[in-house]
Amino acid sequence: MPHPTQSGQGLIRKQRYAWRIPGTRGERRHPATVPADGQETVGKVKIAITGVGNCASSLVQGLSYYADKGPEDATGLMHWDLGGYRPQDVQVVAAFDVDLRKVGKDVSEAIFEKPNCTAVFCSQVPKTGVRVRMGRILDGVSEHMAAYPDDRRFIASDQEEASAEEIVAALRESGADVLVNFLPVGSEQATRFYAECALEAGVALVNCIPVFIASDPEFAARFEARGLPVIGDDIKAQLGATITHRMLTDLFRRRGVALERTYQLNTGGNTDFLNMLNRSRLESKKESKTEAVQSVAASRIADENIHVGPSDYVPWQNDNKVCFLRMEGKLFGDVPMNIELRLSVEDSPNSAGVSIDAIRCAKLALDRGLAGAIHAPASYFMKHPPVQTSDDEAFQRTEDFIRGDG
Ligand SMILES: NC(=O)c1ccc[n+]([C@@H]2O[C@H](COP(=O)([O-])OP(=O)(O)OC[C@H]3O[C@@H](n4cnc5c(N)ncnc54)[C@H](O)[C@@H]3O)[C@@H](O)[C@H]2O)c1
């Protein structure tokens, strides 16, 4: 059985994009090749990662997990072939972290170091030859973590922190196409710092965290002026609390049921949840998660009637996230109804299933000489895109974008 989104049009797509726009990033496009396994590819997508935590672990494991698969036996992906790029065409060429257990290690080892605790679905990740470099700490490590056991928290390395010039040089030397940001929630300064480095180095950005870069018009304009795509902000997991809450909210709207009150409470035991115990880091996360739901409601829900957010840290859950969702509405004749739902997912593979597509879309945008915020994939893959649309529309536009029709 072909993969549901395997259109068999890879060749057509390649012909369509075999040209380049002179003087643009389109010049970076690799020639089409046919590898030993016979599957057509248009080249590699070289990524740099900031924050080698659980999400990075799942993503990097996935690159090996799918390496010896084909469209017939690959499950868990939205796209096998995305514009000619297969999952295994994504290649890590640089990585930055600040934790003493990760800095200096090969990426294939660093992803399994504590405090990472996500499911190991591919234990045999070959050496990448890429060592995790010391980054710049800034506001990446929250002080409250010091009160928790070493195995559960970040421990800053005592290596000298990298300067912006060193990170820019490392990005340039690595040949990275796309920088993928997986820093902890609340890393406002650190995210801006790495985004500036991407701009300077001439690298596209996929911003998986709720610090507003793609959805900040000034930042997006700077990426556009530099001829670089940016896709963000805050990854919308494959089948997580946000997409489920949005779909149900949209269902209420379509079926004429007035949504009056709702909450989404989430618990988990990874460092993401530990980090979010520091409520002062949560402002943008709360905005991102709440607006993702508000934006598909028939009419705006009063602030006191919607509560969406991380709710507690339960260490034994590790990377398992549990979401408790309640929605209260009024049916025909103003008769009340409610729905309660419990969703249990492994948090980080859930994000990797989307970041692998966001990354490939960023590369497609580079190939095509597109710059600034790339709206269609941002609306589909991110909780806080520059433009919110329904998920149906975002899906359709993203498929159009991938085909080159958008
Ligand atoms: N899992 C999901 O479904 C999901 C969804 C949306 C957003 N996110 C966001 O993605 C981000 C990553 O999540 P995660 O679970 O991998 O987090 P994590 O806590 O496992 O990893 C964060 C990593 O960043 C490193 N780090 C801290 N400060 C740094 C700095 N200044 N420079 C470089 N590295 C630094 C830490 O050492 C750690 O390795 C979080 O912001 C999370 O909220 C995740």
The ligand as a Gaussian input file, in Angstrom:
#p B3LYP/6-31G(d) Opt

LIG

0 1
 N        6.778000      17.886000      23.115000
 C        5.929000      18.619000      22.447000
 O        4.958000      18.094000      21.910000
 C        6.136000      20.094000      22.316000
 C        5.118000      20.831000      21.719000
 C        5.269000      22.200000      21.582000
 C        6.415000      22.817000      22.013000
 N        7.400000      22.088000      22.606000
 C        8.550000      22.835000      23.076000
 O        9.768000      22.370000      22.527000
 C       10.823000      22.740000      23.416000
 C       11.723000      21.545000      23.630000
 O       11.037000      20.559000      24.374000
 P       11.848000      19.352000      25.030000
 O       10.822000      18.457000      25.620000
 O       12.847000      18.821000      24.089000
 O       12.617000      20.141000      26.198000
 P       13.823000      19.607000      27.081000
 O       13.715000      20.253000      28.407000
 O       13.878000      18.106000      27.028000
 O       15.126000      20.129000      26.289000
 C       15.605000      21.438000      26.319000
 C       17.103000      21.371000      26.023000
 O       17.579000      22.714000      25.891000
 C       18.856000      22.783000      26.515000
 N       19.153000      24.188000      26.784000
 C       18.741000      24.974000      27.820000
 N       19.204000      26.234000      27.648000
 C       19.933000      26.241000      26.504000
 C       20.648000      27.254000      25.814000
 N       20.685000      28.510000      26.265000
 N       21.281000      26.915000      24.659000
 C       21.229000      25.630000      24.173000
 N       20.557000      24.629000      24.813000
 C       19.904000      24.942000      25.956000
 C       18.706000      21.894000      27.729000
 O       19.951000      21.508000      28.268000
 C       17.923000      20.717000      27.122000
 O       18.809000      19.778000      26.559000
 C       10.152000      23.238000      24.702000
 O       10.132000      24.625000      24.714000
 C        8.751000      22.690000      24.559000
 O        7.783000      23.434000      25.271000
 C        7.293000      20.740000      22.745000

